[in-house]
Amino acid sequence: MPTAFTLVRTTAPATSYTDTTDPQTIRLHIAAENALLSALQLLRSADCDASKVQAATGRAIRAATALKRLCVAQSEGGAA
């Protein structure tokens, strides 16, 4: 019988964000969302070829960079 994995957390993460209204934090959040959305749109297209996969990879990397900067900005309590 296969092993089942629990995918639901039993407790909430113990993080608190200081300022979610900081313009730089909002800008980084939007940049990460937009990059992920455009990567998914490329991957979901009917004519997804190697060049679109490469472009989607680049956009996903940009999203990861924006997420890293967002994490730093939130842990420092302001813009990165």
PyMOL Python script that loads the backbone (N, CA, C, O; Angstrom):
from pymol import cmd

cmd.read_pdbstr("""\
ATOM      1  N   MET A   1       0.845  -1.181   0.000  1.00  0.00           N
ATOM      2  CA  MET A   1       0.000   0.000   0.000  1.00  0.00           C
ATOM      3  C   MET A   1       0.889   1.243   0.000  1.00  0.00           C
ATOM      4  O   MET A   1       1.838   1.310   0.782  1.00  0.00           O
ATOM      5  N   PRO A   2       0.611   2.218  -0.848  1.00  0.00           N
ATOM      6  CA  PRO A   2       1.450   3.415  -0.903  1.00  0.00           C
ATOM      7  C   PRO A   2       1.314   4.253   0.364  1.00  0.00           C
ATOM      8  O   PRO A   2       0.281   4.258   1.034  1.00  0.00           O
ATOM      9  N   THR A   3       2.390   4.952   0.660  1.00  0.00           N
ATOM     10  CA  THR A   3       2.407   5.827   1.821  1.00  0.00           C
ATOM     11  C   THR A   3       1.706   7.131   1.486  1.00  0.00           C
ATOM     12  O   THR A   3       1.939   7.708   0.424  1.00  0.00           O
ATOM     13  N   ALA A   4       0.847   7.599   2.387  1.00  0.00           N
ATOM     14  CA  ALA A   4       0.142   8.867   2.185  1.00  0.00           C
ATOM     15  C   ALA A   4       0.901   9.977   2.892  1.00  0.00           C
ATOM     16  O   ALA A   4       1.437   9.780   3.982  1.00  0.00           O
ATOM     17  N   PHE A   5       0.942  11.132   2.270  1.00  0.00           N
ATOM     18  CA  PHE A   5       1.609  12.288   2.839  1.00  0.00           C
ATOM     19  C   PHE A   5       0.577  13.341   3.190  1.00  0.00           C
ATOM     20  O   PHE A   5      -0.365  13.581   2.435  1.00  0.00           O
ATOM     21  N   THR A   6       0.762  13.963   4.337  1.00  0.00           N
ATOM     22  CA  THR A   6      -0.119  15.046   4.734  1.00  0.00           C
ATOM     23  C   THR A   6       0.384  16.339   4.109  1.00  0.00           C
ATOM     24  O   THR A   6       1.540  16.712   4.308  1.00  0.00           O
ATOM     25  N   LEU A   7      -0.468  17.024   3.358  1.00  0.00           N
ATOM     26  CA  LEU A   7      -0.074  18.249   2.683  1.00  0.00           C
ATOM     27  C   LEU A   7      -0.582  19.500   3.379  1.00  0.00           C
ATOM     28  O   LEU A   7      -0.317  20.611   2.919  1.00  0.00           O
ATOM     29  N   VAL A   8      -1.297  19.343   4.466  1.00  0.00           N
ATOM     30  CA  VAL A   8      -1.874  20.477   5.176  1.00  0.00           C
ATOM     31  C   VAL A   8      -1.068  20.726   6.439  1.00  0.00           C
ATOM     32  O   VAL A   8      -0.753  19.794   7.179  1.00  0.00           O
ATOM     33  N   ARG A   9      -0.736  21.983   6.682  1.00  0.00           N
ATOM     34  CA  ARG A   9      -0.027  22.332   7.906  1.00  0.00           C
ATOM     35  C   ARG A   9      -0.981  22.276   9.082  1.00  0.00           C
ATOM     36  O   ARG A   9      -2.159  22.614   8.959  1.00  0.00           O
ATOM     37  N   THR A  10      -0.463  21.848  10.220  1.00  0.00           N
ATOM     38  CA  THR A  10      -1.291  21.816  11.411  1.00  0.00           C
ATOM     39  C   THR A  10      -1.215  23.128  12.182  1.00  0.00           C
ATOM     40  O   THR A  10      -2.118  23.444  12.957  1.00  0.00           O
ATOM     41  N   THR A  11      -0.144  23.897  11.976  1.00  0.00           N
ATOM     42  CA  THR A  11      -0.015  25.191  12.639  1.00  0.00           C
ATOM     43  C   THR A  11       0.378  26.244  11.616  1.00  0.00           C
ATOM     44  O   THR A  11       0.943  25.933  10.568  1.00  0.00           O
ATOM     45  N   ALA A  12       0.078  27.461  11.929  1.00  0.00           N
ATOM     46  CA  ALA A  12       0.439  28.574  11.042  1.00  0.00           C
ATOM     47  C   ALA A  12       1.913  28.907  11.225  1.00  0.00           C
ATOM     48  O   ALA A  12       2.452  28.725  12.317  1.00  0.00           O
ATOM     49  N   PRO A  13       2.575  29.391  10.183  1.00  0.00           N
ATOM     50  CA  PRO A  13       3.972  29.786  10.335  1.00  0.00           C
ATOM     51  C   PRO A  13       4.106  30.952  11.314  1.00  0.00           C
ATOM     52  O   PRO A  13       3.221  31.802  11.410  1.00  0.00           O
ATOM     53  N   ALA A  14       5.207  30.978  12.027  1.00  0.00           N
ATOM     54  CA  ALA A  14       5.420  31.991  13.065  1.00  0.00           C
ATOM     55  C   ALA A  14       6.162  33.199  12.513  1.00  0.00           C
ATOM     56  O   ALA A  14       7.192  33.596  13.057  1.00  0.00           O
ATOM     57  N   THR A  15       5.651  33.781  11.447  1.00  0.00           N
ATOM     58  CA  THR A  15       6.266  34.981  10.894  1.00  0.00           C
ATOM     59  C   THR A  15       5.285  36.132  10.993  1.00  0.00           C
ATOM     60  O   THR A  15       4.072  35.951  10.887  1.00  0.00           O
ATOM     61  N   SER A  16       5.823  37.294  11.195  1.00  0.00           N
ATOM     62  CA  SER A  16       4.984  38.489  11.187  1.00  0.00           C
ATOM     63  C   SER A  16       5.650  39.521  10.300  1.00  0.00           C
ATOM     64  O   SER A  16       6.857  39.745  10.391  1.00  0.00           O
ATOM     65  N   TYR A  17       4.880  40.135   9.461  1.00  0.00           N
ATOM     66  CA  TYR A  17       5.409  41.125   8.549  1.00  0.00           C
ATOM     67  C   TYR A  17       5.147  42.504   9.123  1.00  0.00           C
ATOM     68  O   TYR A  17       4.041  42.816   9.564  1.00  0.00           O
ATOM     69  N   THR A  18       6.172  43.308   9.108  1.00  0.00           N
ATOM     70  CA  THR A  18       6.077  44.600   9.764  1.00  0.00           C
ATOM     71  C   THR A  18       5.259  45.600   8.983  1.00  0.00           C
ATOM     72  O   THR A  18       4.319  46.177   9.529  1.00  0.00           O
ATOM     73  N   ASP A  19       5.583  45.823   7.727  1.00  0.00           N
ATOM     74  CA  ASP A  19       4.894  46.854   6.955  1.00  0.00           C
ATOM     75  C   ASP A  19       4.583  46.336   5.568  1.00  0.00           C
ATOM     76  O   ASP A  19       5.468  46.247   4.717  1.00  0.00           O
ATOM     77  N   THR A  20       3.322  45.994   5.339  1.00  0.00           N
ATOM     78  CA  THR A  20       2.933  45.512   4.016  1.00  0.00           C
ATOM     79  C   THR A  20       2.453  46.640   3.122  1.00  0.00           C
ATOM     80  O   THR A  20       2.049  46.396   1.985  1.00  0.00           O
ATOM     81  N   THR A  21       2.489  47.874   3.615  1.00  0.00           N
ATOM     82  CA  THR A  21       2.081  49.013   2.799  1.00  0.00           C
ATOM     83  C   THR A  21       3.272  49.796   2.257  1.00  0.00           C
ATOM     84  O   THR A  21       3.091  50.833   1.618  1.00  0.00           O
ATOM     85  N   ASP A  22       4.475  49.314   2.503  1.00  0.00           N
ATOM     86  CA  ASP A  22       5.672  49.952   1.982  1.00  0.00           C
ATOM     87  C   ASP A  22       5.640  49.877   0.451  1.00  0.00           C
ATOM     88  O   ASP A  22       5.452  48.789  -0.093  1.00  0.00           O
ATOM     89  N   PRO A  23       5.817  50.985  -0.255  1.00  0.00           N
ATOM     90  CA  PRO A  23       5.737  50.965  -1.726  1.00  0.00           C
ATOM     91  C   PRO A  23       6.718  49.999  -2.380  1.00  0.00           C
ATOM     92  O   PRO A  23       6.380  49.358  -3.374  1.00  0.00           O
ATOM     93  N   GLN A  24       7.913  49.888  -1.843  1.00  0.00           N
ATOM     94  CA  GLN A  24       8.904  48.967  -2.414  1.00  0.00           C
ATOM     95  C   GLN A  24       8.457  47.515  -2.231  1.00  0.00           C
ATOM     96  O   GLN A  24       8.635  46.694  -3.131  1.00  0.00           O
ATOM     97  N   THR A  25       7.879  47.198  -1.077  1.00  0.00           N
ATOM     98  CA  THR A  25       7.383  45.848  -0.825  1.00  0.00           C
ATOM     99  C   THR A  25       6.250  45.512  -1.783  1.00  0.00           C
ATOM    100  O   THR A  25       6.198  44.410  -2.330  1.00  0.00           O
ATOM    101  N   ILE A  26       5.354  46.449  -1.984  1.00  0.00           N
ATOM    102  CA  ILE A  26       4.238  46.239  -2.904  1.00  0.00           C
ATOM    103  C   ILE A  26       4.754  46.062  -4.331  1.00  0.00           C
ATOM    104  O   ILE A  26       4.266  45.203  -5.065  1.00  0.00           O
ATOM    105  N   ARG A  27       5.742  46.876  -4.726  1.00  0.00           N
ATOM    106  CA  ARG A  27       6.303  46.777  -6.071  1.00  0.00           C
ATOM    107  C   ARG A  27       6.950  45.412  -6.306  1.00  0.00           C
ATOM    108  O   ARG A  27       6.777  44.816  -7.369  1.00  0.00           O
ATOM    109  N   LEU A  28       7.692  44.918  -5.319  1.00  0.00           N
ATOM    110  CA  LEU A  28       8.340  43.610  -5.452  1.00  0.00           C
ATOM    111  C   LEU A  28       7.311  42.485  -5.517  1.00  0.00           C
ATOM    112  O   LEU A  28       7.477  41.526  -6.271  1.00  0.00           O
ATOM    113  N   HIS A  29       6.264  42.604  -4.733  1.00  0.00           N
ATOM    114  CA  HIS A  29       5.195  41.603  -4.750  1.00  0.00           C
ATOM    115  C   HIS A  29       4.531  41.552  -6.126  1.00  0.00           C
ATOM    116  O   HIS A  29       4.292  40.472  -6.666  1.00  0.00           O
ATOM    117  N   ILE A  30       4.241  42.706  -6.679  1.00  0.00           N
ATOM    118  CA  ILE A  30       3.613  42.779  -8.001  1.00  0.00           C
ATOM    119  C   ILE A  30       4.557  42.236  -9.076  1.00  0.00           C
ATOM    120  O   ILE A  30       4.125  41.525  -9.983  1.00  0.00           O
ATOM    121  N   ALA A  31       5.838  42.572  -8.972  1.00  0.00           N
ATOM    122  CA  ALA A  31       6.814  42.091  -9.961  1.00  0.00           C
ATOM    123  C   ALA A  31       6.902  40.569  -9.939  1.00  0.00           C
ATOM    124  O   ALA A  31       6.970  39.936 -10.993  1.00  0.00           O
ATOM    125  N   ALA A  32       6.902  39.977  -8.741  1.00  0.00           N
ATOM    126  CA  ALA A  32       6.975  38.517  -8.626  1.00  0.00           C
ATOM    127  C   ALA A  32       5.715  37.870  -9.211  1.00  0.00           C
ATOM    128  O   ALA A  32       5.806  36.895  -9.956  1.00  0.00           O
ATOM    129  N   GLU A  33       4.551  38.410  -8.876  1.00  0.00           N
ATOM    130  CA  GLU A  33       3.302  37.860  -9.405  1.00  0.00           C
ATOM    131  C   GLU A  33       3.244  37.964 -10.924  1.00  0.00           C
ATOM    132  O   GLU A  33       2.858  37.007 -11.596  1.00  0.00           O
ATOM    133  N   ASN A  34       3.620  39.104 -11.467  1.00  0.00           N
ATOM    134  CA  ASN A  34       3.571  39.293 -12.918  1.00  0.00           C
ATOM    135  C   ASN A  34       4.527  38.359 -13.645  1.00  0.00           C
ATOM    136  O   ASN A  34       4.183  37.808 -14.691  1.00  0.00           O
ATOM    137  N   ALA A  35       5.725  38.178 -13.097  1.00  0.00           N
ATOM    138  CA  ALA A  35       6.694  37.287 -13.739  1.00  0.00           C
ATOM    139  C   ALA A  35       6.204  35.842 -13.709  1.00  0.00           C
ATOM    140  O   ALA A  35       6.356  35.116 -14.691  1.00  0.00           O
ATOM    141  N   LEU A  36       5.618  35.421 -12.589  1.00  0.00           N
ATOM    142  CA  LEU A  36       5.092  34.057 -12.517  1.00  0.00           C
ATOM    143  C   LEU A  36       3.912  33.869 -13.466  1.00  0.00           C
ATOM    144  O   LEU A  36       3.787  32.828 -14.112  1.00  0.00           O
ATOM    145  N   LEU A  37       3.057  34.869 -13.546  1.00  0.00           N
ATOM    146  CA  LEU A  37       1.909  34.786 -14.440  1.00  0.00           C
ATOM    147  C   LEU A  37       2.346  34.683 -15.896  1.00  0.00           C
ATOM    148  O   LEU A  37       1.812  33.870 -16.651  1.00  0.00           O
ATOM    149  N   SER A  38       3.310  35.498 -16.289  1.00  0.00           N
ATOM    150  CA  SER A  38       3.741  35.449 -17.688  1.00  0.00           C
ATOM    151  C   SER A  38       4.459  34.132 -17.995  1.00  0.00           C
ATOM    152  O   SER A  38       4.353  33.621 -19.111  1.00  0.00           O
ATOM    153  N   ALA A  39       5.188  33.577 -17.023  1.00  0.00           N
ATOM    154  CA  ALA A  39       5.824  32.270 -17.225  1.00  0.00           C
ATOM    155  C   ALA A  39       4.766  31.185 -17.413  1.00  0.00           C
ATOM    156  O   ALA A  39       4.898  30.333 -18.292  1.00  0.00           O
ATOM    157  N   LEU A  40       3.726  31.216 -16.598  1.00  0.00           N
ATOM    158  CA  LEU A  40       2.657  30.224 -16.736  1.00  0.00           C
ATOM    159  C   LEU A  40       1.912  30.378 -18.051  1.00  0.00           C
ATOM    160  O   LEU A  40       1.539  29.381 -18.669  1.00  0.00           O
ATOM    161  N   GLN A  41       1.693  31.600 -18.482  1.00  0.00           N
ATOM    162  CA  GLN A  41       1.010  31.812 -19.762  1.00  0.00           C
ATOM    163  C   GLN A  41       1.817  31.230 -20.912  1.00  0.00           C
ATOM    164  O   GLN A  41       1.252  30.637 -21.830  1.00  0.00           O
ATOM    165  N   LEU A  42       3.127  31.395 -20.867  1.00  0.00           N
ATOM    166  CA  LEU A  42       3.965  30.821 -21.915  1.00  0.00           C
ATOM    167  C   LEU A  42       3.905  29.293 -21.899  1.00  0.00           C
ATOM    168  O   LEU A  42       3.821  28.659 -22.951  1.00  0.00           O
ATOM    169  N   LEU A  43       3.948  28.708 -20.700  1.00  0.00           N
ATOM    170  CA  LEU A  43       3.941  27.245 -20.600  1.00  0.00           C
ATOM    171  C   LEU A  43       2.590  26.647 -20.980  1.00  0.00           C
ATOM    172  O   LEU A  43       2.526  25.521 -21.473  1.00  0.00           O
ATOM    173  N   ARG A  44       1.524  27.385 -20.757  1.00  0.00           N
ATOM    174  CA  ARG A  44       0.187  26.867 -21.049  1.00  0.00           C
ATOM    175  C   ARG A  44      -0.247  27.102 -22.494  1.00  0.00           C
ATOM    176  O   ARG A  44      -1.303  26.619 -22.903  1.00  0.00           O
ATOM    177  N   SER A  45       0.540  27.824 -23.261  1.00  0.00           N
ATOM    178  CA  SER A  45       0.138  28.116 -24.635  1.00  0.00           C
ATOM    179  C   SER A  45       0.125  26.828 -25.465  1.00  0.00           C
ATOM    180  O   SER A  45       0.892  25.898 -25.219  1.00  0.00           O
ATOM    181  N   ALA A  46      -0.762  26.808 -26.442  1.00  0.00           N
ATOM    182  CA  ALA A  46      -0.933  25.614 -27.272  1.00  0.00           C
ATOM    183  C   ALA A  46       0.314  25.314 -28.101  1.00  0.00           C
ATOM    184  O   ALA A  46       0.603  24.153 -28.390  1.00  0.00           O
ATOM    185  N   ASP A  47       1.045  26.345 -28.480  1.00  0.00           N
ATOM    186  CA  ASP A  47       2.241  26.153 -29.308  1.00  0.00           C
ATOM    187  C   ASP A  47       3.518  26.334 -28.494  1.00  0.00           C
ATOM    188  O   ASP A  47       4.438  27.033 -28.918  1.00  0.00           O
ATOM    189  N   CYS A  48       3.570  25.705 -27.330  1.00  0.00           N
ATOM    190  CA  CYS A  48       4.731  25.837 -26.440  1.00  0.00           C
ATOM    191  C   CYS A  48       5.907  25.034 -27.002  1.00  0.00           C
ATOM    192  O   CYS A  48       5.889  23.803 -27.012  1.00  0.00           O
ATOM    193  N   ASP A  49       6.917  25.751 -27.463  1.00  0.00           N
ATOM    194  CA  ASP A  49       8.102  25.108 -28.007  1.00  0.00           C
ATOM    195  C   ASP A  49       9.302  25.428 -27.120  1.00  0.00           C
ATOM    196  O   ASP A  49       9.149  26.012 -26.047  1.00  0.00           O
ATOM    197  N   ALA A  50      10.483  25.048 -27.567  1.00  0.00           N
ATOM    198  CA  ALA A  50      11.693  25.219 -26.765  1.00  0.00           C
ATOM    199  C   ALA A  50      11.979  26.680 -26.443  1.00  0.00           C
ATOM    200  O   ALA A  50      12.439  26.992 -25.344  1.00  0.00           O
ATOM    201  N   SER A  51      11.714  27.573 -27.381  1.00  0.00           N
ATOM    202  CA  SER A  51      11.989  28.986 -27.123  1.00  0.00           C
ATOM    203  C   SER A  51      11.042  29.557 -26.066  1.00  0.00           C
ATOM    204  O   SER A  51      11.440  30.405 -25.268  1.00  0.00           O
ATOM    205  N   LYS A  52       9.790  29.093 -26.061  1.00  0.00           N
ATOM    206  CA  LYS A  52       8.854  29.559 -25.033  1.00  0.00           C
ATOM    207  C   LYS A  52       9.197  28.975 -23.664  1.00  0.00           C
ATOM    208  O   LYS A  52       9.022  29.644 -22.645  1.00  0.00           O
ATOM    209  N   VAL A  53       9.674  27.758 -23.633  1.00  0.00           N
ATOM    210  CA  VAL A  53      10.107  27.171 -22.359  1.00  0.00           C
ATOM    211  C   VAL A  53      11.303  27.950 -21.822  1.00  0.00           C
ATOM    212  O   VAL A  53      11.386  28.205 -20.621  1.00  0.00           O
ATOM    213  N   GLN A  54      12.220  28.326 -22.694  1.00  0.00           N
ATOM    214  CA  GLN A  54      13.375  29.113 -22.283  1.00  0.00           C
ATOM    215  C   GLN A  54      12.936  30.487 -21.762  1.00  0.00           C
ATOM    216  O   GLN A  54      13.453  30.959 -20.750  1.00  0.00           O
ATOM    217  N   ALA A  55      11.997  31.119 -22.440  1.00  0.00           N
ATOM    218  CA  ALA A  55      11.492  32.417 -21.991  1.00  0.00           C
ATOM    219  C   ALA A  55      10.763  32.283 -20.659  1.00  0.00           C
ATOM    220  O   ALA A  55      10.903  33.138 -19.785  1.00  0.00           O
ATOM    221  N   ALA A  56       9.986  31.214 -20.502  1.00  0.00           N
ATOM    222  CA  ALA A  56       9.280  30.981 -19.239  1.00  0.00           C
ATOM    223  C   ALA A  56      10.262  30.748 -18.097  1.00  0.00           C
ATOM    224  O   ALA A  56      10.031  31.194 -16.973  1.00  0.00           O
ATOM    225  N   THR A  57      11.345  30.057 -18.383  1.00  0.00           N
ATOM    226  CA  THR A  57      12.373  29.833 -17.362  1.00  0.00           C
ATOM    227  C   THR A  57      12.986  31.153 -16.918  1.00  0.00           C
ATOM    228  O   THR A  57      13.189  31.374 -15.724  1.00  0.00           O
ATOM    229  N   GLY A  58      13.282  32.025 -17.865  1.00  0.00           N
ATOM    230  CA  GLY A  58      13.838  33.335 -17.529  1.00  0.00           C
ATOM    231  C   GLY A  58      12.886  34.153 -16.672  1.00  0.00           C
ATOM    232  O   GLY A  58      13.307  34.827 -15.732  1.00  0.00           O
ATOM    233  N   ARG A  59      11.617  34.091 -16.997  1.00  0.00           N
ATOM    234  CA  ARG A  59      10.634  34.848 -16.212  1.00  0.00           C
ATOM    235  C   ARG A  59      10.456  34.256 -14.817  1.00  0.00           C
ATOM    236  O   ARG A  59      10.249  34.989 -13.850  1.00  0.00           O
ATOM    237  N   ALA A  60      10.536  32.943 -14.715  1.00  0.00           N
ATOM    238  CA  ALA A  60      10.450  32.307 -13.398  1.00  0.00           C
ATOM    239  C   ALA A  60      11.657  32.673 -12.539  1.00  0.00           C
ATOM    240  O   ALA A  60      11.529  32.848 -11.328  1.00  0.00           O
ATOM    241  N   ILE A  61      12.828  32.790 -13.163  1.00  0.00           N
ATOM    242  CA  ILE A  61      14.025  33.206 -12.434  1.00  0.00           C
ATOM    243  C   ILE A  61      13.886  34.651 -11.962  1.00  0.00           C
ATOM    244  O   ILE A  61      14.287  34.985 -10.848  1.00  0.00           O
ATOM    245  N   ARG A  62      13.315  35.511 -12.815  1.00  0.00           N
ATOM    246  CA  ARG A  62      13.054  36.896 -12.397  1.00  0.00           C
ATOM    247  C   ARG A  62      12.085  36.938 -11.221  1.00  0.00           C
ATOM    248  O   ARG A  62      12.240  37.752 -10.311  1.00  0.00           O
ATOM    249  N   ALA A  63      11.091  36.065 -11.242  1.00  0.00           N
ATOM    250  CA  ALA A  63      10.134  36.000 -10.137  1.00  0.00           C
ATOM    251  C   ALA A  63      10.823  35.556  -8.855  1.00  0.00           C
ATOM    252  O   ALA A  63      10.545  36.090  -7.781  1.00  0.00           O
ATOM    253  N   ALA A  64      11.719  34.584  -8.964  1.00  0.00           N
ATOM    254  CA  ALA A  64      12.445  34.126  -7.779  1.00  0.00           C
ATOM    255  C   ALA A  64      13.321  35.235  -7.209  1.00  0.00           C
ATOM    256  O   ALA A  64      13.434  35.370  -5.990  1.00  0.00           O
ATOM    257  N   THR A  65      13.935  36.019  -8.066  1.00  0.00           N
ATOM    258  CA  THR A  65      14.746  37.142  -7.612  1.00  0.00           C
ATOM    259  C   THR A  65      13.883  38.173  -6.896  1.00  0.00           C
ATOM    260  O   THR A  65      14.268  38.692  -5.849  1.00  0.00           O
ATOM    261  N   ALA A  66      12.724  38.465  -7.456  1.00  0.00           N
ATOM    262  CA  ALA A  66      11.810  39.417  -6.808  1.00  0.00           C
ATOM    263  C   ALA A  66      11.338  38.880  -5.464  1.00  0.00           C
ATOM    264  O   ALA A  66      11.202  39.644  -4.509  1.00  0.00           O
ATOM    265  N   LEU A  67      11.087  37.576  -5.377  1.00  0.00           N
ATOM    266  CA  LEU A  67      10.667  36.984  -4.110  1.00  0.00           C
ATOM    267  C   LEU A  67      11.773  37.050  -3.063  1.00  0.00           C
ATOM    268  O   LEU A  67      11.504  37.311  -1.891  1.00  0.00           O
ATOM    269  N   LYS A  68      13.017  36.816  -3.482  1.00  0.00           N
ATOM    270  CA  LYS A  68      14.145  36.934  -2.549  1.00  0.00           C
ATOM    271  C   LYS A  68      14.262  38.357  -2.023  1.00  0.00           C
ATOM    272  O   LYS A  68      14.452  38.569  -0.825  1.00  0.00           O
ATOM    273  N   ARG A  69      14.147  39.324  -2.914  1.00  0.00           N
ATOM    274  CA  ARG A  69      14.220  40.730  -2.496  1.00  0.00           C
ATOM    275  C   ARG A  69      13.054  41.095  -1.580  1.00  0.00           C
ATOM    276  O   ARG A  69      13.216  41.865  -0.633  1.00  0.00           O
ATOM    277  N   LEU A  70      11.887  40.541  -1.869  1.00  0.00           N
ATOM    278  CA  LEU A  70      10.715  40.784  -1.035  1.00  0.00           C
ATOM    279  C   LEU A  70      10.922  40.210   0.372  1.00  0.00           C
ATOM    280  O   LEU A  70      10.564  40.848   1.362  1.00  0.00           O
ATOM    281  N   CYS A  71      11.490  39.030   0.456  1.00  0.00           N
ATOM    282  CA  CYS A  71      11.768  38.426   1.767  1.00  0.00           C
ATOM    283  C   CYS A  71      12.749  39.275   2.559  1.00  0.00           C
ATOM    284  O   CYS A  71      12.569  39.479   3.759  1.00  0.00           O
ATOM    285  N   VAL A  72      13.781  39.766   1.897  1.00  0.00           N
ATOM    286  CA  VAL A  72      14.761  40.623   2.572  1.00  0.00           C
ATOM    287  C   VAL A  72      14.098  41.914   3.025  1.00  0.00           C
ATOM    288  O   VAL A  72      14.331  42.374   4.143  1.00  0.00           O
ATOM    289  N   ALA A  73      13.273  42.500   2.167  1.00  0.00           N
ATOM    290  CA  ALA A  73      12.604  43.759   2.515  1.00  0.00           C
ATOM    291  C   ALA A  73      11.682  43.571   3.707  1.00  0.00           C
ATOM    292  O   ALA A  73      11.611  44.434   4.582  1.00  0.00           O
ATOM    293  N   GLN A  74      10.976  42.447   3.746  1.00  0.00           N
ATOM    294  CA  GLN A  74      10.060  42.230   4.856  1.00  0.00           C
ATOM    295  C   GLN A  74      10.784  41.869   6.143  1.00  0.00           C
ATOM    296  O   GLN A  74      10.330  42.229   7.229  1.00  0.00           O
ATOM    297  N   SER A  75      11.901  41.165   6.036  1.00  0.00           N
ATOM    298  CA  SER A  75      12.633  40.833   7.263  1.00  0.00           C
ATOM    299  C   SER A  75      13.353  42.054   7.836  1.00  0.00           C
ATOM    300  O   SER A  75      13.570  42.138   9.045  1.00  0.00           O
ATOM    301  N   GLU A  76      13.727  43.006   6.962  1.00  0.00           N
ATOM    302  CA  GLU A  76      14.367  44.229   7.433  1.00  0.00           C
ATOM    303  C   GLU A  76      13.359  45.301   7.812  1.00  0.00           C
ATOM    304  O   GLU A  76      13.712  46.326   8.396  1.00  0.00           O
ATOM    305  N   GLY A  77      12.099  45.053   7.472  1.00  0.00           N
ATOM    306  CA  GLY A  77      11.059  46.017   7.811  1.00  0.00           C
ATOM    307  C   GLY A  77      10.943  47.178   6.859  1.00  0.00           C
ATOM    308  O   GLY A  77      10.356  48.203   7.207  1.00  0.00           O
ATOM    309  N   GLY A  78      11.477  47.049   5.688  1.00  0.00           N
ATOM    310  CA  GLY A  78      11.404  48.128   4.708  1.00  0.00           C
ATOM    311  C   GLY A  78      11.878  47.666   3.364  1.00  0.00           C
ATOM    312  O   GLY A  78      11.914  46.464   3.100  1.00  0.00           O
ATOM    313  N   ALA A  79      12.234  48.567   2.527  1.00  0.00           N
ATOM    314  CA  ALA A  79      12.665  48.252   1.176  1.00  0.00           C
ATOM    315  C   ALA A  79      14.049  47.647   1.155  1.00  0.00           C
ATOM    316  O   ALA A  79      14.904  47.972   1.979  1.00  0.00           O
ATOM    317  N   ALA A  80      14.256  46.753   0.187  1.00  0.00           N
ATOM    318  CA  ALA A  80      15.569  46.119   0.031  1.00  0.00           C
ATOM    319  C   ALA A  80      16.452  46.960  -0.863  1.00  0.00           C
ATOM    320  O   ALA A  80      17.600  46.595  -1.117  1.00  0.00           O
TER     321      ALA A  80
END
""", "prot")
cmd.dss("prot")
cmd.show_as("cartoon", "prot")
cmd.util.cbc("prot")
cmd.orient("prot")
